Structures are given as structure tokens and as C-alpha cells.
Amino acid sequence: MSDLQKRFEQATKDIQALPERPDNDTLLRLYALYKQGSEGDVSGDKPGFFDFVGTAKYEAWSKLKGTSQDDAMKKYVDLVKKLTT
């Protein structure tokens, strides 16, 4: 396992221990970076019109299309670091 992969996995644990819940924009950014880092480009059908949360998550992830998984993992780790310090 690479050093980046280890830091990414640790960041996923660290984010669970935040004393306060981040704002919705930050949560969407975290979600999108996590999905891009762990799965790559967005896949599957876009959620239905009335699934507001699902649609927001899908759109946030789709904005990162073309971003490498390593780059997404780095950005995720950096964002989590910023939130935990």
C-alpha cells in the first residue's frame, strides 16, 4: 500500500472525529474528493429530480471528472488536515 493510500485511509478516519459537523459545501467537497479518490470518475445514473441530496452529491462528484485518483486523494487529505487543525 502506498504512503498516499495510507494517508487517505487515515484521513477518512480522522474526519469521523471532528468536533463539529462541517458546512454542507465542505461536506459535498469531501464526498466528491473521496469518491473520485476511491472510485475514479463518476459512474451510474444521475439520481431523480426529487432526490436533492443524491443529485447534489452526484453533481459534486461529476465536477471532478478527469481528476486523477491520486490527485483527488491528495486534495482530500489536505482538506481533512485543514479541518482537523
Buried (B, 14 or more C-beta within 10 A) or exposed (E): EEEBBEBBBEBBEBBEEEEEEBEEEEBBBBBBBBBBBBEBEBEEEEBEEEEEEEBBBBBBBBBBEEBEBEBBBBBBBEBBEEBEE
